[in-house]
């Protein structure tokens, strides 16, 4: 996935997935404010898995079209460090 998806489609998908991420983030805040610490910690753990999954879907789109990534998210390829072999 990435450049094989048209930019207009990538833009639509990116917007939808970012909205989903924000919904998870907002739900986590509600749980934190209105539920016990134990409930919050359990919810936050699962919400983190969801957020991570959303990022895995977004990352190839943002790498293919870095201008679609939100401000502050740098998708510029990094130089790989050469390790000892």
PyMOL Python script that loads the backbone (N, CA, C, O; Angstrom):
from pymol import cmd

cmd.read_pdbstr("""\
ATOM      1  N   UNK A   1       0.856  -1.176   0.000  1.00  0.00           N
ATOM      2  CA  UNK A   1       0.000   0.000   0.000  1.00  0.00           C
ATOM      3  C   UNK A   1       0.893   1.228   0.000  1.00  0.00           C
ATOM      4  O   UNK A   1       1.978   1.196   0.580  1.00  0.00           O
ATOM      5  N   UNK A   2       0.477   2.272  -0.615  1.00  0.00           N
ATOM      6  CA  UNK A   2       1.263   3.499  -0.679  1.00  0.00           C
ATOM      7  C   UNK A   2       1.039   4.170  -2.010  1.00  0.00           C
ATOM      8  O   UNK A   2      -0.075   4.592  -2.322  1.00  0.00           O
ATOM      9  N   UNK A   3       2.108   4.272  -2.808  1.00  0.00           N
ATOM     10  CA  UNK A   3       2.022   4.951  -4.104  1.00  0.00           C
ATOM     11  C   UNK A   3       1.073   4.246  -5.064  1.00  0.00           C
ATOM     12  O   UNK A   3       0.624   4.849  -6.039  1.00  0.00           O
ATOM     13  N   UNK A   4       0.763   2.985  -4.804  1.00  0.00           N
ATOM     14  CA  UNK A   4      -0.178   2.286  -5.670  1.00  0.00           C
ATOM     15  C   UNK A   4      -1.611   2.774  -5.451  1.00  0.00           C
ATOM     16  O   UNK A   4      -2.517   2.401  -6.197  1.00  0.00           O
ATOM     17  N   UNK A   5      -1.814   3.603  -4.433  1.00  0.00           N
ATOM     18  CA  UNK A   5      -3.121   4.209  -4.176  1.00  0.00           C
ATOM     19  C   UNK A   5      -3.074   5.654  -4.672  1.00  0.00           C
ATOM     20  O   UNK A   5      -2.125   6.382  -4.381  1.00  0.00           O
ATOM     21  N   UNK A   6      -4.082   6.061  -5.408  1.00  0.00           N
ATOM     22  CA  UNK A   6      -4.139   7.432  -5.918  1.00  0.00           C
ATOM     23  C   UNK A   6      -4.157   8.423  -4.757  1.00  0.00           C
ATOM     24  O   UNK A   6      -4.701   8.136  -3.690  1.00  0.00           O
ATOM     25  N   UNK A   7      -3.562   9.580  -4.974  1.00  0.00           N
ATOM     26  CA  UNK A   7      -3.433  10.557  -3.894  1.00  0.00           C
ATOM     27  C   UNK A   7      -4.792  10.996  -3.356  1.00  0.00           C
ATOM     28  O   UNK A   7      -4.942  11.175  -2.147  1.00  0.00           O
ATOM     29  N   UNK A   8      -5.785  11.173  -4.227  1.00  0.00           N
ATOM     30  CA  UNK A   8      -7.097  11.605  -3.741  1.00  0.00           C
ATOM     31  C   UNK A   8      -7.725  10.546  -2.835  1.00  0.00           C
ATOM     32  O   UNK A   8      -8.402  10.882  -1.863  1.00  0.00           O
ATOM     33  N   UNK A   9      -7.504   9.280  -3.149  1.00  0.00           N
ATOM     34  CA  UNK A   9      -8.007   8.192  -2.306  1.00  0.00           C
ATOM     35  C   UNK A   9      -7.230   8.175  -0.991  1.00  0.00           C
ATOM     36  O   UNK A   9      -7.820   8.025   0.080  1.00  0.00           O
ATOM     37  N   UNK A  10      -5.909   8.328  -1.072  1.00  0.00           N
ATOM     38  CA  UNK A  10      -5.075   8.360   0.134  1.00  0.00           C
ATOM     39  C   UNK A  10      -5.496   9.503   1.050  1.00  0.00           C
ATOM     40  O   UNK A  10      -5.515   9.344   2.271  1.00  0.00           O
ATOM     41  N   UNK A  11      -5.833  10.647   0.474  1.00  0.00           N
ATOM     42  CA  UNK A  11      -6.284  11.795   1.263  1.00  0.00           C
ATOM     43  C   UNK A  11      -7.579  11.466   2.000  1.00  0.00           C
ATOM     44  O   UNK A  11      -7.696  11.736   3.195  1.00  0.00           O
ATOM     45  N   UNK A  12      -8.545  10.889   1.301  1.00  0.00           N
ATOM     46  CA  UNK A  12      -9.820  10.525   1.935  1.00  0.00           C
ATOM     47  C   UNK A  12      -9.616   9.503   3.053  1.00  0.00           C
ATOM     48  O   UNK A  12     -10.185   9.637   4.137  1.00  0.00           O
ATOM     49  N   UNK A  13      -8.809   8.492   2.787  1.00  0.00           N
ATOM     50  CA  UNK A  13      -8.559   7.450   3.787  1.00  0.00           C
ATOM     51  C   UNK A  13      -7.825   8.036   4.986  1.00  0.00           C
ATOM     52  O   UNK A  13      -8.150   7.721   6.131  1.00  0.00           O
ATOM     53  N   UNK A  14      -6.840   8.883   4.730  1.00  0.00           N
ATOM     54  CA  UNK A  14      -6.086   9.516   5.814  1.00  0.00           C
ATOM     55  C   UNK A  14      -7.015  10.323   6.718  1.00  0.00           C
ATOM     56  O   UNK A  14      -6.914  10.246   7.943  1.00  0.00           O
ATOM     57  N   UNK A  15      -7.909  11.090   6.123  1.00  0.00           N
ATOM     58  CA  UNK A  15      -8.855  11.890   6.922  1.00  0.00           C
ATOM     59  C   UNK A  15      -9.741  10.992   7.782  1.00  0.00           C
ATOM     60  O   UNK A  15      -9.954  11.270   8.962  1.00  0.00           O
ATOM     61  N   UNK A  16     -10.255   9.919   7.191  1.00  0.00           N
ATOM     62  CA  UNK A  16     -11.132   9.009   7.934  1.00  0.00           C
ATOM     63  C   UNK A  16     -10.398   8.353   9.101  1.00  0.00           C
ATOM     64  O   UNK A  16     -10.931   8.269  10.208  1.00  0.00           O
ATOM     65  N   UNK A  17      -9.180   7.893   8.851  1.00  0.00           N
ATOM     66  CA  UNK A  17      -8.426   7.220   9.904  1.00  0.00           C
ATOM     67  C   UNK A  17      -7.978   8.191  10.989  1.00  0.00           C
ATOM     68  O   UNK A  17      -7.918   7.819  12.161  1.00  0.00           O
ATOM     69  N   UNK A  18      -7.663   9.427  10.617  1.00  0.00           N
ATOM     70  CA  UNK A  18      -7.329  10.430  11.634  1.00  0.00           C
ATOM     71  C   UNK A  18      -8.541  10.750  12.496  1.00  0.00           C
ATOM     72  O   UNK A  18      -8.412  10.936  13.706  1.00  0.00           O
ATOM     73  N   UNK A  19      -9.719  10.814  11.878  1.00  0.00           N
ATOM     74  CA  UNK A  19     -10.946  11.024  12.655  1.00  0.00           C
ATOM     75  C   UNK A  19     -11.157   9.875  13.642  1.00  0.00           C
ATOM     76  O   UNK A  19     -11.543  10.096  14.790  1.00  0.00           O
ATOM     77  N   UNK A  20     -10.902   8.654  13.188  1.00  0.00           N
ATOM     78  CA  UNK A  20     -11.034   7.492  14.077  1.00  0.00           C
ATOM     79  C   UNK A  20     -10.047   7.592  15.234  1.00  0.00           C
ATOM     80  O   UNK A  20     -10.400   7.306  16.378  1.00  0.00           O
ATOM     81  N   UNK A  21      -8.817   7.995  14.945  1.00  0.00           N
ATOM     82  CA  UNK A  21      -7.807   8.157  15.993  1.00  0.00           C
ATOM     83  C   UNK A  21      -8.266   9.187  17.020  1.00  0.00           C
ATOM     84  O   UNK A  21      -8.153   8.962  18.225  1.00  0.00           O
ATOM     85  N   UNK A  22      -8.783  10.314  16.541  1.00  0.00           N
ATOM     86  CA  UNK A  22      -9.248  11.359  17.464  1.00  0.00           C
ATOM     87  C   UNK A  22     -10.421  10.871  18.307  1.00  0.00           C
ATOM     88  O   UNK A  22     -10.540  11.245  19.474  1.00  0.00           O
ATOM     89  N   UNK A  23     -11.282  10.046  17.736  1.00  0.00           N
ATOM     90  CA  UNK A  23     -12.397   9.473  18.499  1.00  0.00           C
ATOM     91  C   UNK A  23     -11.888   8.574  19.621  1.00  0.00           C
ATOM     92  O   UNK A  23     -12.403   8.617  20.738  1.00  0.00           O
ATOM     93  N   UNK A  24     -10.884   7.766  19.326  1.00  0.00           N
ATOM     94  CA  UNK A  24     -10.288   6.899  20.351  1.00  0.00           C
ATOM     95  C   UNK A  24      -9.653   7.756  21.439  1.00  0.00           C
ATOM     96  O   UNK A  24      -9.806   7.473  22.627  1.00  0.00           O
ATOM     97  N   UNK A  25      -8.946   8.795  21.033  1.00  0.00           N
ATOM     98  CA  UNK A  25      -8.302   9.695  21.996  1.00  0.00           C
ATOM     99  C   UNK A  25      -9.346  10.379  22.888  1.00  0.00           C
ATOM    100  O   UNK A  25      -9.162  10.472  24.102  1.00  0.00           O
ATOM    101  N   UNK A  26     -10.428  10.852  22.290  1.00  0.00           N
ATOM    102  CA  UNK A  26     -11.485  11.511  23.067  1.00  0.00           C
ATOM    103  C   UNK A  26     -12.184  10.527  24.005  1.00  0.00           C
ATOM    104  O   UNK A  26     -12.497  10.873  25.144  1.00  0.00           O
ATOM    105  N   UNK A  27     -12.428   9.317  23.537  1.00  0.00           N
ATOM    106  CA  UNK A  27     -13.049   8.301  24.392  1.00  0.00           C
ATOM    107  C   UNK A  27     -12.152   7.989  25.589  1.00  0.00           C
ATOM    108  O   UNK A  27     -12.641   7.783  26.700  1.00  0.00           O
ATOM    109  N   UNK A  28     -10.854   7.956  25.364  1.00  0.00           N
ATOM    110  CA  UNK A  28      -9.907   7.696  26.451  1.00  0.00           C
ATOM    111  C   UNK A  28      -9.969   8.804  27.493  1.00  0.00           C
ATOM    112  O   UNK A  28      -9.909   8.533  28.692  1.00  0.00           O
ATOM    113  N   UNK A  29     -10.090  10.043  27.046  1.00  0.00           N
ATOM    114  CA  UNK A  29     -10.215  11.166  27.990  1.00  0.00           C
ATOM    115  C   UNK A  29     -11.492  11.053  28.822  1.00  0.00           C
ATOM    116  O   UNK A  29     -11.483  11.324  30.023  1.00  0.00           O
ATOM    117  N   UNK A  30     -12.584  10.652  28.179  1.00  0.00           N
ATOM    118  CA  UNK A  30     -13.854  10.496  28.899  1.00  0.00           C
ATOM    119  C   UNK A  30     -13.711   9.429  29.983  1.00  0.00           C
ATOM    120  O   UNK A  30     -14.130   9.631  31.122  1.00  0.00           O
ATOM    121  N   UNK A  31     -13.119   8.300  29.621  1.00  0.00           N
ATOM    122  CA  UNK A  31     -12.916   7.225  30.598  1.00  0.00           C
ATOM    123  C   UNK A  31     -12.037   7.712  31.741  1.00  0.00           C
ATOM    124  O   UNK A  31     -12.312   7.415  32.904  1.00  0.00           O
ATOM    125  N   UNK A  32     -10.995   8.448  31.427  1.00  0.00           N
ATOM    126  CA  UNK A  32     -10.086   8.960  32.463  1.00  0.00           C
ATOM    127  C   UNK A  32     -10.825   9.877  33.433  1.00  0.00           C
ATOM    128  O   UNK A  32     -10.598   9.824  34.642  1.00  0.00           O
ATOM    129  N   UNK A  33     -11.704  10.712  32.901  1.00  0.00           N
ATOM    130  CA  UNK A  33     -12.425  11.677  33.734  1.00  0.00           C
ATOM    131  C   UNK A  33     -13.545  11.044  34.551  1.00  0.00           C
ATOM    132  O   UNK A  33     -13.831  11.503  35.657  1.00  0.00           O
ATOM    133  N   UNK A  34     -14.187   9.995  34.026  1.00  0.00           N
ATOM    134  CA  UNK A  34     -15.427   9.521  34.632  1.00  0.00           C
ATOM    135  C   UNK A  34     -15.375   8.114  35.219  1.00  0.00           C
ATOM    136  O   UNK A  34     -16.361   7.644  35.787  1.00  0.00           O
ATOM    137  N   UNK A  35     -14.241   7.444  35.089  1.00  0.00           N
ATOM    138  CA  UNK A  35     -14.162   6.063  35.562  1.00  0.00           C
ATOM    139  C   UNK A  35     -13.004   5.896  36.542  1.00  0.00           C
ATOM    140  O   UNK A  35     -12.201   6.806  36.751  1.00  0.00           O
ATOM    141  N   UNK A  36     -12.947   4.722  37.128  1.00  0.00           N
ATOM    142  CA  UNK A  36     -11.880   4.437  38.091  1.00  0.00           C
ATOM    143  C   UNK A  36     -10.523   4.369  37.391  1.00  0.00           C
ATOM    144  O   UNK A  36     -10.433   4.242  36.170  1.00  0.00           O
ATOM    145  N   UNK A  37      -9.486   4.457  38.196  1.00  0.00           N
ATOM    146  CA  UNK A  37      -8.127   4.375  37.660  1.00  0.00           C
ATOM    147  C   UNK A  37      -7.909   3.033  36.966  1.00  0.00           C
ATOM    148  O   UNK A  37      -7.304   2.971  35.896  1.00  0.00           O
ATOM    149  N   UNK A  38      -8.406   1.960  37.580  1.00  0.00           N
ATOM    150  CA  UNK A  38      -8.243   0.623  36.992  1.00  0.00           C
ATOM    151  C   UNK A  38      -8.966   0.521  35.648  1.00  0.00           C
ATOM    152  O   UNK A  38      -8.428  -0.028  34.686  1.00  0.00           O
ATOM    153  N   UNK A  39     -10.191   1.056  35.589  1.00  0.00           N
ATOM    154  CA  UNK A  39     -10.933   1.035  34.325  1.00  0.00           C
ATOM    155  C   UNK A  39     -10.193   1.843  33.261  1.00  0.00           C
ATOM    156  O   UNK A  39     -10.083   1.423  32.109  1.00  0.00           O
ATOM    157  N   UNK A  40      -9.689   3.004  33.665  1.00  0.00           N
ATOM    158  CA  UNK A  40      -8.952   3.853  32.733  1.00  0.00           C
ATOM    159  C   UNK A  40      -7.712   3.141  32.212  1.00  0.00           C
ATOM    160  O   UNK A  40      -7.453   3.145  31.008  1.00  0.00           O
ATOM    161  N   UNK A  41      -6.949   2.533  33.100  1.00  0.00           N
ATOM    162  CA  UNK A  41      -5.711   1.869  32.677  1.00  0.00           C
ATOM    163  C   UNK A  41      -5.991   0.719  31.712  1.00  0.00           C
ATOM    164  O   UNK A  41      -5.257   0.525  30.743  1.00  0.00           O
ATOM    165  N   UNK A  42      -7.050  -0.039  31.975  1.00  0.00           N
ATOM    166  CA  UNK A  42      -7.427  -1.118  31.064  1.00  0.00           C
ATOM    167  C   UNK A  42      -7.869  -0.589  29.713  1.00  0.00           C
ATOM    168  O   UNK A  42      -7.480  -1.108  28.667  1.00  0.00           O
ATOM    169  N   UNK A  43      -8.690   0.456  29.751  1.00  0.00           N
ATOM    170  CA  UNK A  43      -9.177   1.056  28.509  1.00  0.00           C
ATOM    171  C   UNK A  43      -8.019   1.650  27.720  1.00  0.00           C
ATOM    172  O   UNK A  43      -7.922   1.462  26.507  1.00  0.00           O
ATOM    173  N   UNK A  44      -7.144   2.366  28.415  1.00  0.00           N
ATOM    174  CA  UNK A  44      -6.016   3.025  27.747  1.00  0.00           C
ATOM    175  C   UNK A  44      -5.120   1.997  27.061  1.00  0.00           C
ATOM    176  O   UNK A  44      -4.606   2.240  25.969  1.00  0.00           O
ATOM    177  N   UNK A  45      -4.940   0.861  27.704  1.00  0.00           N
ATOM    178  CA  UNK A  45      -4.117  -0.194  27.111  1.00  0.00           C
ATOM    179  C   UNK A  45      -4.705  -0.668  25.777  1.00  0.00           C
ATOM    180  O   UNK A  45      -3.988  -0.799  24.785  1.00  0.00           O
ATOM    181  N   UNK A  46      -5.997  -0.920  25.767  1.00  0.00           N
ATOM    182  CA  UNK A  46      -6.652  -1.372  24.538  1.00  0.00           C
ATOM    183  C   UNK A  46      -6.730  -0.250  23.508  1.00  0.00           C
ATOM    184  O   UNK A  46      -6.569  -0.493  22.311  1.00  0.00           O
ATOM    185  N   UNK A  47      -6.975   0.974  23.966  1.00  0.00           N
ATOM    186  CA  UNK A  47      -7.027   2.119  23.049  1.00  0.00           C
ATOM    187  C   UNK A  47      -5.673   2.321  22.377  1.00  0.00           C
ATOM    188  O   UNK A  47      -5.607   2.705  21.209  1.00  0.00           O
ATOM    189  N   UNK A  48      -4.609   2.064  23.106  1.00  0.00           N
ATOM    190  CA  UNK A  48      -3.272   2.168  22.527  1.00  0.00           C
ATOM    191  C   UNK A  48      -3.067   1.175  21.395  1.00  0.00           C
ATOM    192  O   UNK A  48      -2.404   1.480  20.403  1.00  0.00           O
ATOM    193  N   UNK A  49      -3.636  -0.009  21.545  1.00  0.00           N
ATOM    194  CA  UNK A  49      -3.543  -1.014  20.479  1.00  0.00           C
ATOM    195  C   UNK A  49      -4.298  -0.547  19.235  1.00  0.00           C
ATOM    196  O   UNK A  49      -3.834  -0.721  18.108  1.00  0.00           O
ATOM    197  N   UNK A  50      -5.466   0.049  19.462  1.00  0.00           N
ATOM    198  CA  UNK A  50      -6.257   0.562  18.341  1.00  0.00           C
ATOM    199  C   UNK A  50      -5.503   1.698  17.648  1.00  0.00           C
ATOM    200  O   UNK A  50      -5.408   1.728  16.421  1.00  0.00           O
ATOM    201  N   UNK A  51      -4.969   2.631  18.438  1.00  0.00           N
ATOM    202  CA  UNK A  51      -4.225   3.758  17.875  1.00  0.00           C
ATOM    203  C   UNK A  51      -3.008   3.258  17.095  1.00  0.00           C
ATOM    204  O   UNK A  51      -2.691   3.780  16.027  1.00  0.00           O
ATOM    205  N   UNK A  52      -2.334   2.250  17.635  1.00  0.00           N
ATOM    206  CA  UNK A  52      -1.185   1.674  16.937  1.00  0.00           C
ATOM    207  C   UNK A  52      -1.586   1.041  15.614  1.00  0.00           C
ATOM    208  O   UNK A  52      -0.878   1.166  14.614  1.00  0.00           O
ATOM    209  N   UNK A  53      -2.725   0.362  15.615  1.00  0.00           N
ATOM    210  CA  UNK A  53      -3.235  -0.235  14.380  1.00  0.00           C
ATOM    211  C   UNK A  53      -3.580   0.815  13.344  1.00  0.00           C
ATOM    212  O   UNK A  53      -3.316   0.637  12.155  1.00  0.00           O
ATOM    213  N   UNK A  54      -4.170   1.914  13.798  1.00  0.00           N
ATOM    214  CA  UNK A  54      -4.488   3.005  12.875  1.00  0.00           C
ATOM    215  C   UNK A  54      -3.212   3.590  12.276  1.00  0.00           C
ATOM    216  O   UNK A  54      -3.162   3.907  11.087  1.00  0.00           O
ATOM    217  N   UNK A  55      -2.181   3.731  13.109  1.00  0.00           N
ATOM    218  CA  UNK A  55      -0.914   4.254  12.598  1.00  0.00           C
ATOM    219  C   UNK A  55      -0.325   3.318  11.538  1.00  0.00           C
ATOM    220  O   UNK A  55       0.216   3.778  10.533  1.00  0.00           O
ATOM    221  N   UNK A  56      -0.432   2.014  11.762  1.00  0.00           N
ATOM    222  CA  UNK A  56       0.092   1.065  10.780  1.00  0.00           C
ATOM    223  C   UNK A  56      -0.615   1.194   9.433  1.00  0.00           C
ATOM    224  O   UNK A  56      -0.018   0.927   8.390  1.00  0.00           O
ATOM    225  N   UNK A  57      -1.871   1.598   9.452  1.00  0.00           N
ATOM    226  CA  UNK A  57      -2.605   1.843   8.207  1.00  0.00           C
ATOM    227  C   UNK A  57      -2.215   3.181   7.582  1.00  0.00           C
ATOM    228  O   UNK A  57      -2.146   3.307   6.360  1.00  0.00           O
ATOM    229  N   UNK A  58      -1.962   4.172   8.425  1.00  0.00           N
ATOM    230  CA  UNK A  58      -1.638   5.513   7.936  1.00  0.00           C
ATOM    231  C   UNK A  58      -0.200   5.646   7.443  1.00  0.00           C
ATOM    232  O   UNK A  58       0.061   6.360   6.475  1.00  0.00           O
ATOM    233  N   UNK A  59       0.720   4.969   8.095  1.00  0.00           N
ATOM    234  CA  UNK A  59       2.143   5.149   7.786  1.00  0.00           C
ATOM    235  C   UNK A  59       2.482   4.978   6.303  1.00  0.00           C
ATOM    236  O   UNK A  59       3.177   5.832   5.752  1.00  0.00           O
ATOM    237  N   UNK A  60       2.025   3.915   5.629  1.00  0.00           N
ATOM    238  CA  UNK A  60       2.393   3.789   4.212  1.00  0.00           C
ATOM    239  C   UNK A  60       1.802   4.902   3.343  1.00  0.00           C
ATOM    240  O   UNK A  60       2.405   5.306   2.349  1.00  0.00           O
ATOM    241  N   UNK A  61       0.627   5.393   3.722  1.00  0.00           N
ATOM    242  CA  UNK A  61       0.037   6.505   2.968  1.00  0.00           C
ATOM    243  C   UNK A  61       0.874   7.761   3.141  1.00  0.00           C
ATOM    244  O   UNK A  61       1.139   8.479   2.178  1.00  0.00           O
ATOM    245  N   UNK A  62       1.286   8.020   4.372  1.00  0.00           N
ATOM    246  CA  UNK A  62       2.075   9.219   4.656  1.00  0.00           C
ATOM    247  C   UNK A  62       3.478   9.118   4.080  1.00  0.00           C
ATOM    248  O   UNK A  62       4.061  10.132   3.694  1.00  0.00           O
ATOM    249  N   UNK A  63       4.025   7.921   4.015  1.00  0.00           N
ATOM    250  CA  UNK A  63       5.341   7.762   3.384  1.00  0.00           C
ATOM    251  C   UNK A  63       5.238   8.009   1.884  1.00  0.00           C
ATOM    252  O   UNK A  63       6.126   8.617   1.286  1.00  0.00           O
ATOM    253  N   UNK A  64       4.160   7.540   1.285  1.00  0.00           N
ATOM    254  CA  UNK A  64       3.957   7.744  -0.148  1.00  0.00           C
ATOM    255  C   UNK A  64       3.648   9.204  -0.463  1.00  0.00           C
ATOM    256  O   UNK A  64       4.079   9.728  -1.490  1.00  0.00           O
ATOM    257  N   UNK A  65       2.907   9.850   0.415  1.00  0.00           N
ATOM    258  CA  UNK A  65       2.497  11.247   0.225  1.00  0.00           C
ATOM    259  C   UNK A  65       2.756  12.013   1.524  1.00  0.00           C
ATOM    260  O   UNK A  65       1.818  12.261   2.282  1.00  0.00           O
ATOM    261  N   UNK A  66       4.003  12.391   1.797  1.00  0.00           N
ATOM    262  CA  UNK A  66       4.352  13.035   3.070  1.00  0.00           C
ATOM    263  C   UNK A  66       3.537  14.289   3.377  1.00  0.00           C
ATOM    264  O   UNK A  66       3.356  14.643   4.542  1.00  0.00           O
ATOM    265  N   UNK A  67       3.047  14.955   2.342  1.00  0.00           N
ATOM    266  CA  UNK A  67       2.254  16.167   2.575  1.00  0.00           C
ATOM    267  C   UNK A  67       0.894  15.866   3.197  1.00  0.00           C
ATOM    268  O   UNK A  67       0.217  16.785   3.659  1.00  0.00           O
ATOM    269  N   UNK A  68       0.481  14.606   3.219  1.00  0.00           N
ATOM    270  CA  UNK A  68      -0.789  14.236   3.855  1.00  0.00           C
ATOM    271  C   UNK A  68      -0.645  14.043   5.365  1.00  0.00           C
ATOM    272  O   UNK A  68      -1.635  14.068   6.096  1.00  0.00           O
ATOM    273  N   UNK A  69       0.572  13.854   5.821  1.00  0.00           N
ATOM    274  CA  UNK A  69       0.805  13.649   7.257  1.00  0.00           C
ATOM    275  C   UNK A  69       0.473  14.931   8.011  1.00  0.00           C
ATOM    276  O   UNK A  69       0.712  16.028   7.505  1.00  0.00           O
ATOM    277  N   UNK A  70      -0.074  14.804   9.214  1.00  0.00           N
ATOM    278  CA  UNK A  70      -0.399  15.997  10.005  1.00  0.00           C
ATOM    279  C   UNK A  70       0.854  16.827  10.294  1.00  0.00           C
ATOM    280  O   UNK A  70       1.975  16.319  10.298  1.00  0.00           O
ATOM    281  N   UNK A  71       0.628  18.092  10.530  1.00  0.00           N
ATOM    282  CA  UNK A  71       1.731  18.984  10.864  1.00  0.00           C
ATOM    283  C   UNK A  71       2.487  18.421  12.066  1.00  0.00           C
ATOM    284  O   UNK A  71       1.883  18.000  13.052  1.00  0.00           O
ATOM    285  N   UNK A  72       3.789  18.421  11.969  1.00  0.00           N
ATOM    286  CA  UNK A  72       4.619  17.911  13.055  1.00  0.00           C
ATOM    287  C   UNK A  72       4.999  16.448  12.913  1.00  0.00           C
ATOM    288  O   UNK A  72       5.863  15.960  13.641  1.00  0.00           O
ATOM    289  N   UNK A  73       4.363  15.741  11.985  1.00  0.00           N
ATOM    290  CA  UNK A  73       4.713  14.342  11.736  1.00  0.00           C
ATOM    291  C   UNK A  73       5.652  14.315  10.535  1.00  0.00           C
ATOM    292  O   UNK A  73       5.248  14.617   9.411  1.00  0.00           O
ATOM    293  N   UNK A  74       6.894  13.953  10.781  1.00  0.00           N
ATOM    294  CA  UNK A  74       7.912  13.950   9.733  1.00  0.00           C
ATOM    295  C   UNK A  74       8.031  12.554   9.138  1.00  0.00           C
ATOM    296  O   UNK A  74       8.449  11.615   9.816  1.00  0.00           O
ATOM    297  N   UNK A  75       7.667  12.424   7.885  1.00  0.00           N
ATOM    298  CA  UNK A  75       7.746  11.127   7.208  1.00  0.00           C
ATOM    299  C   UNK A  75       8.925  11.073   6.247  1.00  0.00           C
ATOM    300  O   UNK A  75       8.982  10.200   5.380  1.00  0.00           O
ATOM    301  N   UNK A  76       9.866  12.004   6.397  1.00  0.00           N
ATOM    302  CA  UNK A  76      11.068  11.988   5.573  1.00  0.00           C
ATOM    303  C   UNK A  76      11.868  10.732   5.900  1.00  0.00           C
ATOM    304  O   UNK A  76      12.116  10.447   7.071  1.00  0.00           O
ATOM    305  N   UNK A  77      12.271   9.982   4.885  1.00  0.00           N
ATOM    306  CA  UNK A  77      13.059   8.770   5.170  1.00  0.00           C
ATOM    307  C   UNK A  77      14.337   9.111   5.935  1.00  0.00           C
ATOM    308  O   UNK A  77      15.028  10.081   5.622  1.00  0.00           O
ATOM    309  N   UNK A  78      14.629   8.303   6.928  1.00  0.00           N
ATOM    310  CA  UNK A  78      15.827   8.509   7.740  1.00  0.00           C
ATOM    311  C   UNK A  78      16.970   7.689   7.173  1.00  0.00           C
ATOM    312  O   UNK A  78      16.768   6.631   6.575  1.00  0.00           O
ATOM    313  N   UNK A  79      18.172   8.203   7.374  1.00  0.00           N
ATOM    314  CA  UNK A  79      19.343   7.430   6.985  1.00  0.00           C
ATOM    315  C   UNK A  79      19.467   6.241   7.918  1.00  0.00           C
ATOM    316  O   UNK A  79      19.272   6.366   9.127  1.00  0.00           O
ATOM    317  N   UNK A  80      19.785   5.111   7.363  1.00  0.00           N
ATOM    318  CA  UNK A  80      19.964   3.911   8.181  1.00  0.00           C
ATOM    319  C   UNK A  80      21.374   3.902   8.730  1.00  0.00           C
ATOM    320  O   UNK A  80      22.340   4.159   8.012  1.00  0.00           O
ATOM    321  N   UNK A  81      21.477   3.606  10.000  1.00  0.00           N
ATOM    322  CA  UNK A  81      22.790   3.487  10.621  1.00  0.00           C
ATOM    323  C   UNK A  81      23.392   2.151  10.229  1.00  0.00           C
ATOM    324  O   UNK A  81      22.711   1.128  10.170  1.00  0.00           O
ATOM    325  N   UNK A  82      24.654   2.193   9.969  1.00  0.00           N
ATOM    326  CA  UNK A  82      25.341   0.946   9.632  1.00  0.00           C
ATOM    327  C   UNK A  82      25.798   0.283  10.917  1.00  0.00           C
ATOM    328  O   UNK A  82      26.556   0.862  11.696  1.00  0.00           O
ATOM    329  N   UNK A  83      25.336  -0.915  11.125  1.00  0.00           N
ATOM    330  CA  UNK A  83      25.706  -1.658  12.327  1.00  0.00           C
ATOM    331  C   UNK A  83      26.829  -2.634  12.035  1.00  0.00           C
ATOM    332  O   UNK A  83      27.181  -2.891  10.884  1.00  0.00           O
ATOM    333  N   UNK A  84      27.370  -3.158  13.093  1.00  0.00           N
ATOM    334  CA  UNK A  84      28.415  -4.174  12.942  1.00  0.00           C
ATOM    335  C   UNK A  84      27.777  -5.481  12.517  1.00  0.00           C
ATOM    336  O   UNK A  84      26.683  -5.827  12.963  1.00  0.00           O
ATOM    337  N   UNK A  85      28.454  -6.186  11.671  1.00  0.00           N
ATOM    338  CA  UNK A  85      27.925  -7.480  11.220  1.00  0.00           C
ATOM    339  C   UNK A  85      28.812  -8.573  11.629  1.00  0.00           C
ATOM    340  O   UNK A  85      28.533  -9.737  11.339  1.00  0.00           O
TER     341      UNK A  85
END
""", "prot")
cmd.dss("prot")
cmd.show_as("cartoon", "prot")
cmd.util.cbc("prot")
cmd.orient("prot")
